[in-house]
Amino acid sequence: MFFSGIFSGEPRYIRRARAFLQEARMAMLEHSMAAEHYHASAAMYAERARRLEEEIAHWEARKKGAVLMDPLQDAGKYIAPNRIESVPAAAAAGAAPTVGIVRAA
């Protein structure tokens, strides 16, 4: 068995080429995973920069006296209220009155 690995009929450079191919495939996989991570990080920081720019622009506009919508305080005016759905009759028949199921819009 030991000798069949050494004298398999494949030249040494083919065995080395197979090992290099496996190593290259692993490096490709590792680098593609790292690229996905860095792409996600870049998108996150771009969103963060956008939000900070909006916050600074809002503060500067207020400082100059312009009236703008405060994104944190006035956001509730434009969000649809939660919908309350009644509980099915089969579930409500047994016990005391229940509160409806609340689902976010």
Residue frames as a rotation matrix with the C-alpha (Angstrom) as fourth column:
MET 1
0.565 0.825 0.000 0.00
0.825 -0.565 0.000 0.00
0.000 0.000 -1.000 0.00
PHE 2
0.421 -0.492 -0.763 2.77
0.165 -0.785 0.597 2.38
-0.892 -0.377 -0.249 0.85
PHE 3
-0.631 -0.757 0.169 4.49
0.257 0.002 0.966 1.72
-0.732 0.653 0.193 -2.44
SER 4
-0.133 0.640 0.757 1.29
0.991 0.096 0.093 2.18
-0.013 0.762 -0.647 -4.44
GLY 5
0.796 0.392 -0.462 1.14
0.435 -0.900 -0.015 5.82
-0.421 -0.189 -0.887 -3.29
ILE 6
0.080 -0.869 -0.488 4.71
-0.198 -0.494 0.847 6.47
-0.977 0.029 -0.212 -4.29
PHE 7
-0.896 -0.443 0.036 4.70
-0.098 0.276 0.956 4.51
-0.433 0.853 -0.290 -7.52
SER 8
-0.055 0.990 0.129 1.16
0.116 0.134 -0.984 5.30
-0.992 -0.039 -0.122 -8.66
GLY 9
-0.130 -0.008 0.991 2.06
0.966 0.223 0.129 6.12
-0.222 0.975 -0.021 -12.22
GLU 10
0.895 0.384 0.227 1.31
0.420 -0.897 -0.138 9.85
0.150 0.219 -0.964 -11.82
PRO 11
-0.067 -0.948 0.312 4.33
0.585 -0.291 -0.757 12.06
0.808 0.132 0.574 -12.24
ARG 12
-0.387 -0.193 -0.902 5.44
0.909 -0.243 -0.338 14.03
-0.154 -0.951 0.269 -9.21
TYR 13
-0.997 -0.035 -0.064 4.59
0.024 -0.988 0.155 17.37
-0.069 0.153 0.986 -10.85
ILE 14
-0.359 0.933 -0.041 0.99
-0.039 0.029 0.999 16.24
0.933 0.360 0.026 -11.41
ARG 15
0.104 0.361 -0.927 0.63
0.896 0.370 0.244 15.35
0.431 -0.856 -0.285 -7.74
ARG 16
-0.661 -0.395 -0.638 2.10
0.647 -0.731 -0.217 18.72
-0.381 -0.556 0.738 -6.80
ALA 17
-0.901 0.380 0.209 -0.18
-0.126 -0.691 0.712 20.45
0.415 0.615 0.671 -9.29
ARG 18
-0.026 0.925 -0.380 -3.19
0.425 0.354 0.833 18.74
0.905 -0.139 -0.402 -7.65
ALA 19
-0.062 -0.078 -0.995 -2.06
0.995 -0.084 -0.056 19.94
-0.079 -0.993 0.083 -4.24
PHE 20
-0.921 -0.303 -0.244 -1.56
0.281 -0.952 0.124 23.47
-0.270 0.045 0.962 -5.55
LEU 21
-0.604 0.777 0.177 -4.99
0.017 -0.209 0.978 23.36
0.797 0.593 0.113 -7.18
GLN 22
0.180 0.664 -0.726 -6.60
0.807 0.323 0.495 22.39
0.563 -0.675 -0.477 -3.86
GLU 23
-0.378 -0.410 -0.830 -4.69
0.830 -0.547 -0.108 25.17
-0.410 -0.730 0.547 -2.10
ALA 24
-0.992 0.020 0.125 -5.78
0.052 -0.836 0.546 27.71
0.116 0.548 0.828 -4.73
ARG 25
-0.234 0.971 -0.040 -9.43
0.288 0.108 0.952 26.65
0.929 0.211 -0.305 -4.40
MET 26
0.163 0.251 -0.954 -9.29
0.981 0.065 0.185 27.07
0.108 -0.966 -0.236 -0.61
ALA 27
-0.723 -0.479 -0.498 -7.69
0.526 -0.849 0.052 30.51
-0.448 -0.225 0.865 -0.97
MET 28
-0.812 0.493 0.313 -10.38
0.043 -0.483 0.875 31.50
0.582 0.724 0.371 -3.48
LEU 29
0.115 0.890 -0.441 -13.10
0.635 0.276 0.721 30.43
0.764 -0.363 -0.534 -1.03
GLU 30
-0.060 -0.212 -0.975 -11.50
0.959 -0.285 0.003 32.30
-0.278 -0.935 0.220 1.86
HIS 31
-0.923 -0.340 -0.178 -11.07
0.276 -0.910 0.308 35.46
-0.267 0.236 0.935 -0.18
SER 32
-0.543 0.798 0.263 -14.64
0.148 -0.217 0.965 35.37
0.827 0.563 0.000 -1.50
MET 33
0.272 0.607 -0.747 -15.91
0.878 0.162 0.451 35.03
0.395 -0.778 -0.489 2.08
ALA 34
-0.377 -0.484 -0.789 -13.77
0.760 -0.650 0.036 37.99
-0.530 -0.586 0.613 3.15
ALA 35
-0.959 0.047 0.281 -15.02
0.166 -0.709 0.685 40.02
0.231 0.703 0.672 0.18
GLU 36
-0.047 0.998 -0.039 -18.64
0.502 0.057 0.863 39.40
0.863 0.021 -0.504 1.21
HIS 37
0.210 0.065 -0.976 -17.81
0.971 -0.129 0.200 40.52
-0.113 -0.989 -0.090 4.75
TYR 38
-0.696 -0.559 -0.452 -16.09
0.509 -0.827 0.238 43.69
-0.506 -0.065 0.860 3.60
HIS 39
-0.743 0.514 0.429 -18.91
0.238 -0.396 0.887 44.49
0.625 0.761 0.172 1.17
ALA 40
0.280 0.874 -0.396 -21.46
0.732 0.073 0.678 44.21
0.621 -0.480 -0.619 3.98
SER 41
-0.014 -0.368 -0.930 -19.29
0.887 -0.434 0.158 46.38
-0.462 -0.822 0.333 6.23
ALA 42
-0.930 -0.350 0.108 -18.93
0.354 -0.783 0.511 49.02
-0.094 0.514 0.853 3.52
ALA 43
-0.329 0.892 0.310 -22.71
0.355 -0.188 0.916 49.12
0.875 0.412 -0.255 3.01
MET 44
0.375 0.451 -0.810 -23.26
0.906 0.007 0.424 49.46
0.197 -0.893 -0.406 6.75
TYR 45
-0.351 -0.588 -0.729 -20.80
0.709 -0.676 0.203 52.35
-0.612 -0.445 0.654 7.05
ALA 46
-0.886 0.113 0.450 -22.29
0.297 -0.607 0.737 54.07
0.356 0.786 0.505 3.99
GLU 47
0.134 0.990 -0.040 -25.72
0.560 -0.042 0.827 53.94
0.817 -0.133 -0.560 5.64
ARG 48
0.277 -0.105 -0.955 -24.26
0.932 -0.214 0.293 55.24
-0.235 -0.971 0.039 8.89
ALA 49
-0.778 -0.608 -0.159 -22.55
0.530 -0.771 0.354 58.13
-0.338 0.191 0.922 7.08
ARG 50
-0.567 0.649 0.507 -25.82
0.338 -0.379 0.862 58.98
0.751 0.660 -0.005 5.32
ARG 51
0.430 0.769 -0.473 -27.74
0.750 -0.012 0.662 59.07
0.503 -0.639 -0.582 8.62
LEU 52
-0.020 -0.519 -0.855 -25.07
0.855 -0.451 0.254 61.21
-0.517 -0.726 0.453 10.29
GLU 53
-0.908 -0.281 0.311 -25.05
0.414 -0.723 0.553 63.64
0.070 0.631 0.773 7.36
GLU 54
-0.112 0.950 0.291 -28.85
0.442 -0.215 0.871 63.96
0.890 0.226 -0.396 7.62
GLU 55
0.473 0.277 -0.836 -28.61
0.878 -0.075 0.472 64.59
0.068 -0.958 -0.279 11.35
ILE 56
-0.467 -0.724 -0.507 -25.94
0.699 -0.654 0.289 67.28
-0.541 -0.219 0.812 10.91
ALA 57
-0.822 0.213 0.529 -27.87
0.330 -0.579 0.746 68.93
0.465 0.787 0.405 8.07
HIS 58
0.242 0.961 -0.132 -31.02
0.638 -0.055 0.768 68.96
0.731 -0.270 -0.626 10.20
TRP 59
0.269 -0.208 -0.940 -29.16
0.896 -0.303 0.323 70.53
-0.352 -0.930 0.105 13.14
GLU 60
-0.779 -0.621 -0.086 -27.58
0.531 -0.726 0.437 73.18
-0.334 0.295 0.895 10.90
ALA 61
-0.515 0.674 0.529 -30.94
0.389 -0.366 0.845 74.02
0.764 0.641 -0.073 9.33
ARG 62
0.497 0.693 -0.521 -32.53
0.779 -0.091 0.621 74.42
0.383 -0.715 -0.585 12.76
LYS 63
-0.145 -0.655 -0.742 -29.64
0.838 -0.480 0.260 76.61
-0.526 -0.584 0.618 13.84
LYS 64
-0.947 -0.210 0.245 -30.31
0.319 -0.725 0.611 78.90
0.049 0.656 0.753 10.86
GLY 65
-0.648 0.746 -0.152 -33.99
-0.433 -0.526 -0.732 79.07
-0.626 -0.409 0.664 11.76
ALA 66
-0.529 0.478 -0.701 -35.46
-0.680 0.256 0.687 76.87
0.508 0.840 0.190 9.05
VAL 67
0.013 0.623 0.782 -38.36
-0.840 0.431 -0.329 74.65
-0.542 -0.653 0.529 10.07
LEU 68
-0.437 -0.195 -0.878 -37.79
-0.685 0.705 0.184 71.02
0.583 0.682 -0.441 9.19
MET 69
0.744 0.652 -0.147 -39.38
-0.440 0.643 0.627 67.81
0.503 -0.401 0.765 10.26
ASP 70
-0.112 -0.744 0.658 -37.44
-0.978 0.199 0.058 66.28
-0.174 -0.638 -0.751 13.13
PRO 71
-0.217 0.043 -0.975 -36.80
-0.600 0.782 0.168 62.73
0.770 0.622 -0.144 11.93
LEU 72
-0.877 -0.161 -0.453 -36.97
0.201 0.734 -0.649 61.28
0.437 -0.660 -0.611 15.45
GLN 73
-0.814 0.568 -0.121 -39.87
-0.064 -0.296 -0.953 63.23
-0.577 -0.768 0.277 16.98
ASP 74
-0.139 0.813 -0.565 -42.17
-0.841 -0.398 -0.366 63.53
-0.523 0.424 0.739 13.96
ALA 75
-0.851 -0.250 -0.462 -41.66
-0.486 0.708 0.513 60.04
0.199 0.661 -0.724 12.55
GLY 76
-0.818 0.551 0.167 -44.65
0.318 0.674 -0.667 58.68
-0.480 -0.492 -0.726 14.46
LYS 77
-0.152 0.791 -0.593 -47.03
-0.472 -0.585 -0.659 60.92
-0.868 0.179 0.463 12.51
TYR 78
0.029 0.079 -0.996 -46.29
-1.000 -0.008 -0.030 59.11
-0.010 0.997 0.078 9.26
ILE 79
-0.937 -0.321 -0.141 -46.19
-0.315 0.947 -0.062 55.53
0.153 -0.014 -0.988 10.49
ALA 80
-0.082 0.951 -0.297 -49.38
-0.420 0.238 0.876 53.51
0.904 0.197 0.380 10.16
PRO 81
-0.065 0.098 0.993 -50.80
-0.995 0.068 -0.072 52.46
-0.075 -0.993 0.093 13.54
ASN 82
-0.946 -0.271 0.178 -50.72
-0.280 0.960 -0.027 48.82
-0.163 -0.075 -0.984 14.57
ARG 83
-0.212 0.891 -0.402 -53.64
-0.654 0.176 0.736 46.76
0.726 0.419 0.545 13.36
ILE 84
-0.661 0.111 0.743 -55.61
-0.609 0.499 -0.617 44.87
-0.439 -0.860 -0.262 15.97
GLU 85
-0.447 0.484 -0.752 -57.19
-0.519 0.544 0.659 41.68
0.728 0.685 0.009 14.75
SER 86
0.317 0.656 0.685 -59.84
-0.947 0.183 0.264 39.85
0.048 -0.733 0.679 16.67
VAL 87
-0.709 -0.502 0.495 -59.17
-0.580 0.815 -0.004 36.43
-0.401 -0.290 -0.869 18.13
PRO 88
-0.640 0.496 -0.587 -60.92
-0.307 0.535 0.787 33.56
0.704 0.684 -0.190 16.32
ALA 89
0.210 0.862 0.461 -64.21
-0.848 -0.074 0.525 32.50
0.487 -0.501 0.716 17.96
ALA 90
0.645 0.014 -0.764 -62.94
0.127 0.984 0.125 28.98
0.754 -0.177 0.633 18.67
ALA 91
-0.388 -0.876 -0.287 -60.04
0.540 0.036 -0.841 30.32
0.747 -0.482 0.459 20.75
ALA 92
-0.767 0.097 0.634 -62.14
-0.413 -0.831 -0.373 32.91
0.491 -0.548 0.677 22.59
ALA 93
0.177 0.952 -0.248 -65.02
-0.356 0.297 0.886 30.55
0.917 -0.069 0.392 23.49
GLY 94
0.113 -0.157 -0.981 -63.26
0.584 0.809 -0.062 28.95
0.804 -0.566 0.183 26.44
ALA 95
-0.335 -0.446 -0.830 -61.87
0.942 -0.128 -0.311 31.53
0.032 -0.886 0.463 28.83
ALA 96
0.201 0.334 -0.921 -62.14
0.517 -0.835 -0.190 35.13
-0.832 -0.437 -0.340 29.95
PRO 97
0.981 0.184 0.059 -62.14
0.149 -0.526 -0.838 37.90
-0.123 0.831 -0.543 27.36
THR 98
0.136 -0.981 0.140 -58.81
0.847 0.188 0.497 38.29
-0.514 0.051 0.856 25.63
VAL 99
0.198 -0.210 -0.958 -57.02
-0.326 -0.935 0.138 41.17
-0.924 0.285 -0.253 24.02
GLY 100
0.971 0.216 -0.105 -56.72
-0.153 0.221 -0.963 41.12
-0.185 0.951 0.248 20.22
ILE 101
0.326 -0.881 0.342 -53.60
0.823 0.442 0.356 40.05
-0.465 0.166 0.869 18.38
VAL 102
0.703 -0.168 -0.691 -51.41
-0.262 -0.964 -0.033 43.03
-0.661 0.204 -0.722 17.50
ARG 103
0.349 -0.608 0.713 -49.46
0.884 0.466 -0.035 42.92
-0.310 0.643 0.700 14.25
ALA 104
-0.187 -0.507 -0.841 -47.03
0.133 -0.862 0.490 45.60
-0.973 -0.020 0.229 13.19
ALA 105
0.813 0.534 -0.233 -47.77
-0.100 -0.267 -0.959 47.33
-0.574 0.802 -0.164 9.93
